[in-house]
Amino acid sequence: LMGFPLHSRLGLLSIVHTTATAMEDSEYIRFVEESKQTVMQYAQEDWPFFKQSNGVEITSTQCPGSPVRIYKAVGELNASPTVVFDYAAPPGFGTIREKWDRTVKRWDVLKTVTESVKVLRSESFSVLMGLISSRDFIDVIMAERSDDISFTCGRGVDYPHPEDPACVRGMNYASGMLCFAAKGKPTTTRMVLLVQTDPRGSIPHKLIEAAVPSIQFQFFAQLRKALKDDEAHRERASKTHS
């Protein structure tokens, strides 16, 4: 999730042969700019309802040219968009996501293309009580902040990085996250979380339909808890020093 990126928790990877070659920086930028346009379009489209839980609604559709469905989770968070983005954007962009996110096991920055564009490797935990084993993904990701809207977007790329035999290498298609002020509530953030992933391997379609929304719901729940816990900590600290 991108879905959803450093104090890297680096470990030794067993080297597996890979035929991928690094692209020119201009190609990474082109790929991520195309993903940005796609993500912004997806964010505005109306899709069929899929699931809802704790104020988070997920819609889903099959996008033309993609072998997998895309899932869009939308919900509100009790913090300003600037604060939420600093918590939720992938590590490597000056954020604190690794502090609270338990949906991703590990992140590595493989290449810094520009200050706002990086190639990242993420490794997932196994999910659904081990029915889906650990996956890793290599994506080119853009992260940008502005007063109106802050966002991340990206997609999977072939990159010359050794595969970990403990993981199945998946592929992400255009995905991203948008944070902006909720209408009439400037200190509340409306977040749109788009996930379009192919975990590869022999996984029944029904398991994927269960796993992706479950991870999106977990992401919102963990982020809300982190924001609430840190706000309570700041209030206690303020009272202590007052």
C-alpha positions as CSV (number, residue, x, y, z in Angstrom):
1,L,0.0,0.0,0.0
2,M,2.4,1.8,-1.1
3,G,0.0,-0.2,0.2
4,F,1.7,1.6,0.8
5,P,9.0,3.7,2.5
6,L,15.3,5.6,6.7
7,H,16.3,3.9,9.5
8,S,16.8,0.7,7.5
9,R,16.5,-2.6,9.2
10,L,19.1,-4.2,6.9
11,G,19.7,-7.9,6.8
12,L,21.7,-10.3,4.7
13,L,19.9,-11.4,1.5
14,S,20.8,-14.6,-0.2
15,I,21.6,-13.7,-3.8
16,V,19.4,-15.0,-6.5
17,H,20.2,-14.3,-10.1
18,T,18.2,-11.5,-11.6
19,T,18.3,-10.3,-15.2
20,A,16.8,-6.9,-14.5
21,T,18.9,-3.8,-15.4
22,A,18.7,-0.3,-13.9
23,M,16.9,2.3,-16.0
24,E,18.0,5.8,-16.6
25,D,16.7,8.4,-14.1
26,S,14.6,10.0,-16.8
27,E,12.7,6.7,-17.2
28,Y,11.9,6.4,-13.5
29,I,10.6,9.9,-13.5
30,R,8.5,9.2,-16.6
31,F,7.0,6.1,-15.0
32,V,6.1,7.8,-11.8
33,E,4.6,10.9,-13.6
34,E,2.4,8.5,-15.5
35,S,1.4,6.8,-12.3
36,K,0.6,10.2,-10.8
37,Q,-1.8,11.0,-13.6
38,T,-3.5,7.6,-13.2
39,V,-3.8,7.8,-9.4
40,M,-5.3,11.3,-9.6
41,Q,-7.9,10.0,-12.1
42,Y,-8.7,6.9,-10.0
43,A,-9.2,9.1,-6.9
44,Q,-12.0,11.0,-8.6
45,E,-13.8,8.0,-10.1
46,D,-16.9,6.4,-8.6
47,W,-16.5,2.6,-8.2
48,P,-18.8,-0.2,-6.9
49,F,-19.0,-0.6,-3.2
50,F,-16.9,-3.5,-1.8
51,K,-16.6,-3.3,2.0
52,Q,-16.9,-0.9,4.9
53,S,-15.5,-1.0,8.5
54,N,-15.0,1.7,11.2
55,G,-15.7,4.6,9.0
56,V,-13.5,3.4,6.1
57,E,-15.2,2.6,2.9
58,I,-13.6,0.4,0.2
59,T,-14.7,0.5,-3.4
60,S,-13.1,-1.7,-6.2
61,T,-13.0,-2.1,-9.9
62,Q,-11.1,-3.9,-12.6
63,C,-9.0,-1.3,-14.5
64,P,-8.4,-1.6,-18.3
65,G,-5.0,-3.1,-19.0
66,S,-4.4,-4.4,-15.5
67,P,-4.5,-8.1,-14.6
68,V,-5.7,-7.3,-11.1
69,R,-8.4,-5.3,-9.3
70,I,-7.8,-2.0,-7.7
71,Y,-9.1,-1.2,-4.2
72,K,-9.8,2.3,-3.0
73,A,-10.1,2.9,0.7
74,V,-11.4,6.3,1.9
75,G,-11.6,7.5,5.5
76,E,-11.1,10.5,7.8
77,L,-8.4,11.0,10.4
78,N,-8.3,13.4,13.3
79,A,-5.3,15.4,12.4
80,S,-4.3,17.9,9.8
81,P,-3.2,16.7,6.3
82,T,0.4,17.8,7.0
83,V,0.6,15.8,10.2
84,V,-1.1,12.7,8.6
85,F,1.2,12.8,5.6
86,D,4.3,12.9,7.8
87,Y,3.0,9.7,9.5
88,A,1.8,7.9,6.4
89,A,4.1,8.5,3.5
90,P,6.7,5.8,2.9
91,P,10.0,5.9,4.8
92,G,12.8,7.6,2.8
93,F,10.8,10.8,2.5
94,G,11.4,12.2,6.0
95,T,8.4,10.5,7.6
96,I,7.9,8.3,10.7
97,R,5.8,5.5,9.2
98,E,8.2,2.7,10.4
99,K,7.4,3.8,14.0
100,W,3.9,2.5,13.8
101,D,3.1,0.6,10.6
102,R,2.8,-3.1,11.2
103,T,1.5,-4.0,7.8
104,V,5.0,-3.9,6.3
105,K,7.9,-5.9,7.7
106,R,10.8,-3.9,6.1
107,W,11.6,-1.0,3.8
108,D,14.8,-0.3,1.9
109,V,15.8,2.7,-0.2
110,L,17.5,1.2,-3.3
111,K,18.0,4.4,-5.3
112,T,17.4,8.1,-4.8
113,V,16.4,9.6,-8.2
114,T,15.5,13.0,-6.9
115,E,14.5,14.3,-3.5
116,S,10.9,13.4,-4.3
117,V,11.4,10.3,-6.3
118,K,13.0,7.1,-5.0
119,V,13.2,3.4,-5.8
120,L,12.1,1.4,-2.7
121,R,11.9,-2.2,-1.7
122,S,9.2,-3.3,0.7
123,E,8.6,-6.7,2.3
124,S,5.3,-7.8,3.7
125,F,4.4,-10.1,6.5
126,S,2.5,-13.3,5.7
127,V,-1.2,-12.7,6.0
128,L,-4.4,-14.6,6.6
129,M,-2.8,-16.9,9.1
130,G,0.0,-17.8,6.7
131,L,-2.2,-18.6,3.8
132,I,-0.4,-16.0,1.8
133,S,3.4,-16.0,2.4
134,S,5.7,-13.0,2.6
135,R,6.0,-10.9,-0.5
136,D,8.5,-8.2,-1.6
137,F,8.0,-5.4,-4.0
138,I,10.3,-2.9,-5.8
139,D,8.5,0.3,-6.7
140,V,9.4,3.8,-8.0
141,I,7.6,6.2,-5.7
142,M,7.0,9.9,-5.8
143,A,6.0,11.8,-2.6
144,E,5.0,15.5,-2.7
145,R,3.6,17.9,-0.1
146,S,1.5,21.0,-0.8
147,D,-1.0,23.2,1.0
148,D,-3.9,21.8,-1.0
149,I,-3.1,18.1,-1.3
150,S,-0.2,15.9,-0.4
151,F,0.2,12.5,-2.1
152,T,2.4,9.5,-2.9
153,C,2.1,7.5,-6.1
154,G,4.1,4.8,-7.8
155,R,4.3,1.5,-9.6
156,G,6.4,-1.6,-9.7
157,V,9.6,-1.6,-11.7
158,D,12.2,-4.3,-12.7
159,Y,15.4,-3.4,-10.7
160,P,18.7,-5.2,-10.4
161,H,18.3,-6.2,-6.8
162,P,18.8,-9.8,-5.5
163,E,15.6,-11.7,-4.7
164,D,15.1,-13.0,-1.2
165,P,14.3,-16.8,-1.4
166,A,12.1,-16.3,1.7
167,C,9.8,-14.0,-0.3
168,V,7.8,-14.2,-3.5
169,R,8.4,-11.1,-5.6
170,G,5.1,-9.4,-6.4
171,M,4.3,-6.5,-8.7
172,N,2.4,-3.3,-8.0
173,Y,0.5,-1.4,-10.6
174,A,-0.4,2.3,-10.3
175,S,-1.2,2.9,-6.7
176,G,-1.0,5.8,-4.2
177,M,-2.2,7.8,-1.3
178,L,-3.8,11.3,-1.2
179,C,-4.2,13.5,2.0
180,F,-6.4,16.6,1.9
181,A,-8.6,18.6,4.4
182,A,-12.1,17.2,4.8
183,K,-14.8,19.5,3.5
184,G,-15.6,22.1,6.2
185,K,-13.1,20.5,8.7
186,P,-9.6,22.0,8.1
187,T,-8.0,20.0,11.0
188,T,-9.4,16.7,9.8
189,T,-7.8,14.7,6.9
190,R,-9.6,12.8,4.3
191,M,-7.4,10.0,3.0
192,V,-7.7,8.1,-0.2
193,L,-5.6,4.9,-0.3
194,L,-5.3,3.1,-3.6
195,V,-3.8,-0.4,-3.8
196,Q,-3.4,-2.3,-7.1
197,T,-1.2,-5.3,-6.5
198,D,-0.4,-8.6,-8.0
199,P,1.1,-10.8,-5.3
200,R,2.0,-13.5,-7.9
201,G,2.4,-17.1,-7.0
202,S,-0.5,-19.6,-6.8
203,I,-3.1,-17.6,-4.7
204,P,-6.8,-18.1,-5.2
205,H,-8.6,-14.9,-6.3
206,K,-10.9,-15.1,-3.2
207,L,-7.8,-14.9,-0.9
208,I,-6.6,-11.8,-2.6
209,E,-10.0,-10.2,-2.3
210,A,-9.9,-10.9,1.4
211,A,-6.2,-9.9,2.0
212,V,-6.0,-6.5,0.3
213,P,-9.0,-4.8,2.0
214,S,-8.0,-6.4,5.3
215,I,-4.5,-4.7,5.0
216,Q,-6.2,-1.4,4.1
217,F,-8.4,-1.5,7.2
218,Q,-5.4,-2.4,9.3
219,F,-3.5,0.6,7.9
220,F,-6.2,3.0,8.9
221,A,-6.7,1.5,12.3
222,Q,-2.9,1.5,13.1
223,L,-2.5,5.1,11.8
224,R,-5.5,6.4,13.9
225,K,-4.0,4.7,17.0
226,A,-0.6,6.2,16.4
227,L,-2.0,9.7,15.9
228,K,-4.2,9.4,19.0
229,D,-1.3,8.0,21.2
230,D,1.1,10.7,20.1
231,E,-1.5,13.4,20.7
232,A,-2.1,12.1,24.2
233,H,1.7,12.0,24.8
234,R,2.0,15.6,23.7
235,E,-0.8,16.7,26.0
236,R,0.8,14.9,29.0
237,A,4.2,16.5,28.2
238,S,2.6,19.9,27.9
239,K,0.8,19.5,31.3
240,T,4.1,18.3,32.9
241,H,6.0,21.4,31.7
242,S,3.3,23.9,32.3
